[in-house]
Amino acid sequence: MPRHILNESHIHPAIQGFIANHHREVVEEVQAAIAQHRVVVVGMRQNPMCKAVRKRLSDANIQHHYLEYGSYFSDWRKRNALKLWTGWPTFPMVFVEGVLVGGDSNVKDLLAAGQLR
């Protein structure tokens, strides 16, 4: 099912650059990590689900690269840029072989089904 994203023709030219470059460095950092590592977890401090998915992966002997962007009290704009880029509404964001697989409960399900090794 395709995501609903506002077509560029419906965005005023004066703000297209702003939208395209909104925390671009954060998105590019995540893209670079995804290109370099089989499993990448993008999270934030103080979020118990971010800690849980990292423990779940470690317990399954799955190496992962972790990127952290602020806490509940900081860097929400950077995290928002990642949410807009992926369409995934929560943290953590887990990528396996370049594919967004979801968060902690999704990783739990993939491990239980033997689909993540």
N, C-alpha and C positions, 0 to 999 in steps of 0.2 A: 504494500500500500504506500503510495507516494506521500511524502510529508507536505503539508500545506506551508509554503513559504511565499511571502509576498514577492511577486514578480518585480524584477528590477525596473520595468517600465512603469510601475506604480509607485516608485520612490523618486522623489524630486532630485534632479541632478546635483543640487547644491549639498545634499547630505549623503549621497552615495559613497563618497570617499570616506566620510566619517564612519559609516556603517562597515565598510570594507576593512578599515584599519582599526576598529575598536578592539583594543588589547590584542592586536595581531601577534605580538611577540609571545604571548601566552599560548595561543593556538599553535603557533609554529614550534614552540618548545615541546608541546605534546606530540605534534606530528613527527618531530625529529626523534623523540623517544620511541614512538610506535614503530618507526622505521628501523631503529637500532635494537629493540628488545622484543622477544616473543610475547611476553606478558607485561602490560603496563597498567598500574593502578593509579588513578588520579583521585586525590582525596583532599581532606582538610583536617586541621587539628580539632580535637574535642568531639569529633563525630565517631560514635561507637561502631557504626557500620563500616567505616574505613578501616578501623583497627581490626574488626572481625574478619573482613575479607582478606586482609594481609595474613592474619593468623591461619585462616582456612587454607590459603594457598601454600603457606609455609608448612603446615601440617601434612599437606599432600605432596610435599617435596617439589613444588613448582616455583622455580625462581621467578621473581618479578621485579620490575623497576617501579619505584614509587615516586610520584611527584605530589607535592603538597602546596596548596594555595590557601593560605590564611586559616582563619578560624571563623566561628560564628560572629566574631566581632571585627573581622578585618578581611580585606581583599574580596569582598562579595562581588565587586564589578568584574574582577578577573574570572571568578567562577561563573558569573552570569555569561560572559563571553563564551566560555566552554559549553555551557548549556545551550546557548543559541547555535553554536557551531554543530553540536552533536544532535540536538533535539532531545537529549536525555535530561530529565528534570531534577535528578538527585545525585548525590555523591555517596559512595564512590562511583567512578566510571571505570570499568575494566575493559581493556582491549586485549584480545588474543589474536596474534598473527595479523594485526592491523584491523581487526573487526571489533566493533563495540559489542560486547556481550551483555552489558547491563551492570548491575550492582551486586551486592553480597548475596541476595536470595537467588539471583540468576546463576551466579557462580556455584552456589550450593547445589542447585538443580543440575547443572552441567557435570559437576563432580559425581553426583549420585548416579547419573546416567552413563558415566564413564566416557563422556564426550570432551573431557578436558584433562589432558595428560601432557 
